[in-house]
């Protein structure tokens, strides 16, 4: 793995994480994180859409007029989201029902549009594809981290497998929307505390470039 590739994944997953650092994709991060399986499926869907959308936008970047580029990006993203939605409804209907409208709302996820506009529009397809995967992995990492604590404390289980016995007092608060805000706030605080300010400045500069 080249140094540039490592840097892309380091920024996407940790240093410039789309949720922890850029505070993007918050709606779905709060909505689907009551269970880890929901978070995993949502994350996989977003990785697929982000990677292929970034790749496609990069391939077409020299052929897309600047004044309609965001419209084209939205259409590209929509096409891949529809594929994800159709696959879920066809092969995993129960999961599709559990995620509800949030799969369709991937179209408006700022993470995807942000990577298409700021990175894919200015870089070759191979790097844009890797950047899309990295950003999607960073988003999935956050979803699973939030869901881990919410499901464990709220249901006493991990991926639906009970790990806390009947003795565990279920924290109903954790499976409600305020619990999601609470966990997200704590995780953002921890992340900002762990990464030195110099590193954060470097990640911002790298993202701008």
Residue, then its C-alpha position, 0 to 999 in steps of 0.5 A: x500500500x502506497x503512502x498516498x493510499x495510507x494517507x487517504x484511509x487515515x484521513x477518511x477513517x480517523x483524522x478527517x472522519x466525516x462524522x467526528x470531524x466534519x459533523x456530516x451524516x448525523x441524521x442516519x447516524x442517530x436514526x439507525x444506530x439502535x442495533x448493530x446489524x442495522x448500522x452495519x447494513x447501512x454502512x455497507x450501503x453507504x460505502x458502495x454508494x460513496x465509492x462508486x459515485x466518487x469513481x463515476x464523478x471522477x471519470x466524468x469530471x472532464x466531460x461535465x459542465x461546471x454549472x450542472x456538475x452538482x445536478x449530475x452528481x446527484x443523479x449519479x448518487x441516486x442511481x447507486x442508492x436505487x440499486x442498494x434499495x432494490x437489492x435490500x427490498x428483493x433479498x433482505x425485505x426485513x432489513x429494508x423495513x427496519x431501515x425504512x426511509x433512511x436508505x433512500x435518504x443516502x441520496x441527500x447524505x452530505x458525506x457523499x456529495x462532499x467527497x464527490x465535490x471536493x475530492x472526486x471532482x479534482x482527482x483521478x478515478x482510482x484515488x477517488x474510488x479509494x477516497x470513497x471507500x475510506x470515507x464510507x469506512x469512517x462513517x461505518x466505524x462511527x455507526x458501529x461504535x455508537x450502535x455497540x454501546x446503544x444496543x449493549x446498554x439498551x438491549x443487553x445484546x450485540x448483533x442480536x446475541x444476548x450478552x447481558x443476563x436478566x440481571x441487567x437493567x435495560x437502559x431504555x434511554x439508550x435506544x431512544x433518540x436522546x440516547x443517540x445524541x448522548x453517545x454521539x456527543x461523548x464519542x466526538x468529545x473523546x475523538x477530539x481529545x485523543x487527536x492532537x491539535x497539530x494533527x487536526x490542522x494537518x488533516x484539514x490542510x490535507x483535505x483542502x488539497 
